[in-house]
Amino acid sequence: MIDCLRGLLRPVFSAPGAAALVALALTAGAAAQTVPASTPPAAPAAPAATVPVSSMSSRVLACTACHGKEGRATPDGYFPRIAGKPAGYLANQLLNFRDGRRSYPQMTYLIEHLTDDYLREMAEHFAALDLPYPPPPAPQAPAAVLEQGRKLVQGGDVARNIPACVACHGAAMTGVTPSIPGLLGLPRDYLNSQLGAWKTGQRGAHLPDCMADIARQLTPDDVSAVSAWLAAQPVAAGGKPARTLPAAMPARCGGVAEVPVAAAAAR
């Protein structure tokens, strides 16, 4: 099954078009053997149509097999939405999977032989999709836990050197172009697993890996509270990422060198 999915990611010629060309060649050969010599030559045939290369939407069917139709995510609670995410973020994650900074064998196997340029083309395809978000599920935690999560997301914890999530991911938490992802519209289980993966070192990013540093400061209760609150929030502004942050980022992060960093963090 995974070999079949892997094959979908390779650029290929349209199968119906190729079959038509083969049929045309066979028909022409048969006609050449049966038409009498006295028959006047036929009028020149119109130039054969160029066999179209399959579209990117057909090449990324291997992606949508897990991430849902058009990358909208699936209701199973794990695979994240990729449609409409910033192109730089998606490209960085594909490179991270291919190059071993993120660990998910199925993803690595699918893309391990794809070039940087092709991975960026895939990322740009999904980033350009403008699709509505479904309403969030009902809160999956008690009110006190949700409030703990809200405080960390919106205010952080200065005493533990935990910046607010909104300081990097934007006030609407829909991300910032070109490389910072949104945090809304994601399943709680996925958010839990990714924060846990950063905390344990199973997920990494280009250095300096600011998210790993932050996740190591979070307790299991913090992770549960943050993911529960985020998963219960509606997605504002159609989920479109902001163009800029209102202030410099509180920490330097690899992969987002284009975003200004606060003077204290830059030193």
C-alpha positions in Angstrom: 0.0 0.0 0.0 2.7 2.5 1.0 4.6 1.7 -2.2 1.5 2.6 -4.2 1.2 5.9 -2.3 4.8 6.6 -2.9 4.4 6.2 -6.6 1.7 8.8 -6.7 4.1 11.5 -5.5 6.3 11.1 -8.6 5.5 13.3 -11.6 4.1 11.1 -14.3 2.4 11.4 -17.7 -1.3 11.1 -18.0 -2.2 7.4 -18.4 -5.3 8.0 -20.6 -3.2 10.2 -22.8 -0.4 7.7 -23.1 -2.9 4.9 -23.9 -4.5 7.0 -26.6 -1.1 7.5 -28.2 -0.4 3.7 -28.1 -3.8 3.0 -29.7 -3.2 5.6 -32.4 0.1 4.0 -33.3 -1.3 0.5 -33.5 -4.2 1.7 -35.6 -1.9 3.5 -38.0 0.2 0.4 -38.4 -2.7 -1.8 -39.2 -4.1 0.7 -41.8 -0.7 0.9 -43.6 -0.9 -2.9 -44.2 -4.5 -3.0 -45.6 -4.9 0.2 -47.7 -4.3 -0.6 -51.4 -1.4 1.1 -53.1 -3.7 2.9 -55.5 -5.5 4.7 -52.7 -4.7 8.5 -52.8 -2.6 9.6 -49.8 -4.6 10.9 -46.9 -4.5 14.5 -45.9 -1.8 15.2 -43.3 -3.0 14.4 -39.8 -3.3 17.2 -37.2 -0.4 17.4 -34.9 -0.8 14.9 -31.9 -1.8 16.6 -28.7 0.9 16.9 -26.1 0.6 14.3 -23.4 -0.2 16.4 -20.3 1.8 16.0 -17.2 -0.5 15.1 -14.3 -1.5 18.0 -12.0 0.0 18.5 -8.6 -3.5 17.7 -7.1 -3.3 14.2 -8.6 0.4 13.7 -7.5 -0.4 14.5 -3.9 -3.1 11.9 -3.5 -0.6 10.0 -1.3 -0.8 13.0 1.1 -4.6 13.3 1.1 -4.9 9.5 1.9 -3.9 10.5 5.5 -4.5 14.2 5.7 -8.0 14.1 4.2 -9.6 15.4 1.0 -7.5 18.4 -0.2 -5.5 18.3 3.0 -8.5 19.3 5.2 -7.7 16.7 7.9 -9.8 13.8 8.9 -12.1 13.3 11.9 -10.0 10.5 13.4 -8.3 12.9 15.7 -4.7 12.6 14.7 -3.6 13.6 11.2 -3.4 17.4 11.0 -4.9 19.8 8.4 -2.3 21.0 5.9 -4.5 23.0 3.5 -3.9 26.7 3.8 -0.9 26.5 6.1 2.0 28.8 5.3 4.1 27.4 2.4 7.4 28.0 4.2 6.2 26.0 7.2 4.9 23.1 5.1 8.2 23.0 3.2 10.2 23.1 6.4 8.3 20.1 7.8 8.7 18.1 4.6 12.4 18.7 4.7 12.4 17.9 8.4 10.8 14.5 7.7 13.0 13.8 4.8 16.2 14.7 6.7 15.4 13.1 10.0 14.6 16.0 12.2 11.1 14.6 12.6 10.4 11.0 13.1 7.4 9.3 11.3 8.6 6.4 9.1 5.7 6.5 6.7 6.3 10.1 5.9 10.0 9.7 5.5 9.6 6.7 3.2 7.2 8.6 1.0 9.4 11.6 0.4 13.0 10.4 1.0 14.0 10.7 -2.6 12.2 13.9 -3.5 14.2 17.1 -4.1 14.0 20.3 -2.2 12.4 22.1 -5.1 9.7 19.4 -5.5 8.9 19.4 -1.8 8.5 23.2 -2.0 6.2 22.8 -5.0 4.1 20.4 -2.9 4.0 22.8 0.0 3.0 25.7 -2.2 0.1 23.6 -3.6 -1.4 23.0 -0.2 -0.7 26.5 1.0 -2.7 28.0 -1.9 -5.8 26.0 -0.9 -8.5 28.3 0.6 -11.0 26.0 2.2 -13.4 26.6 5.1 -12.7 25.2 8.6 -15.4 23.1 10.3 -16.6 24.3 13.7 -14.5 23.1 16.7 -15.6 20.1 18.7 -17.1 20.6 22.2 -14.4 21.3 24.9 -12.8 18.0 26.1 -11.7 19.2 29.5 -13.1 20.8 32.7 -13.4 24.6 32.8 -10.4 24.9 35.2 -8.2 23.0 32.8 -9.3 25.1 29.9 -8.6 28.3 31.8 -5.1 27.0 32.6 -4.6 26.4 28.9 -5.9 29.8 27.9 -3.5 31.6 30.3 -0.5 29.8 28.9 -1.5 30.4 25.3 -2.3 34.1 25.7 0.1 35.1 28.5 2.7 32.4 28.9 4.6 32.0 32.2 7.4 34.4 32.7 8.7 32.7 35.9 9.4 29.5 33.9 10.5 31.3 30.7 7.5 30.2 28.7 6.4 32.8 26.2 2.8 33.1 25.2 1.8 31.1 22.1 0.3 34.2 20.6 3.7 36.0 20.7 4.9 33.8 17.8 1.8 32.3 16.3 -0.2 35.5 16.0 -3.0 37.0 18.0 -5.6 35.1 16.1 -3.3 31.9 16.3 -3.6 31.4 12.5 0.1 31.6 12.0 2.3 34.1 10.2 3.6 33.9 6.6 5.8 32.5 5.4 6.9 30.0 8.0 4.9 30.1 11.3 2.0 27.7 11.5 -1.5 28.3 13.0 -2.5 26.4 16.1 -6.3 26.3 15.6 -8.3 23.7 13.7 -6.0 20.9 14.9 -7.1 17.8 16.8 -6.4 17.8 20.5 -4.6 14.4 20.1 -2.3 15.8 17.5 -1.4 18.9 19.5 -0.8 16.6 22.6 1.5 14.3 20.6 3.5 17.1 19.0 4.2 18.9 22.2 5.1 15.6 23.8 7.4 14.8 20.8 9.3 18.1 21.2 9.5 17.5 25.0 11.1 14.1 24.5 13.3 14.9 21.5 11.3 12.9 19.0 10.5 16.0 17.0 13.1 18.6 16.0 13.5 21.6 13.8 16.3 23.7 12.3 18.4 25.1 15.1 17.9 26.9 17.3 14.9 24.7 18.1 12.8 27.2 20.1 9.8 24.9 20.4 11.9 22.1 21.9 13.2 24.6 24.5 9.6 25.7 25.4 8.1 22.2 25.4 10.8 21.1 28.0 9.4 23.7 30.4 5.9 22.4 30.1 4.5 19.9 32.6 2.2 17.1 31.3 -0.7 19.1 32.8 0.3 22.1 30.9 0.4 20.2 27.6 -3.0 18.7 28.3 -4.5 22.1 29.2 -3.0 24.0 26.2 -4.0 21.3 23.7 -7.6 21.1 25.1 -8.1 24.9 25.0 -6.6 25.3 21.5 -8.7 22.4 20.0 -11.9 24.0 21.4 -11.4 27.4 19.7 -13.1 28.5 16.5 -10.8 29.5 13.6 -10.9 33.2 13.0 -10.4 35.1 9.7 -10.9 31.9 7.6 -7.7 30.5 9.1 -5.5 32.7 6.9 -2.1 33.4 8.4 -1.2 37.0 9.3 1.4 38.9 7.2 3.5 40.0 10.1 3.6 39.8 13.9 2.8 43.0 15.8 6.0 42.7 17.8 9.4 40.9 17.6 9.4 37.2 18.5 10.5 36.5 22.1 13.0 33.8 21.0 15.1 33.0 18.0 13.8 30.1 16.1 15.4 28.1 13.2 13.5 28.1 9.9 12.0 31.6 10.5 15.0 33.8 10.1 12.9 36.4 8.3 10.9 37.3 11.5 12.5 40.0 13.8 13.5 38.8 17.3 13.5 40.8 20.5 16.8 42.3 21.3 17.3 40.2 24.5 16.7 37.0 22.5 18.9 38.1 19.6 22.0 38.4 21.8 
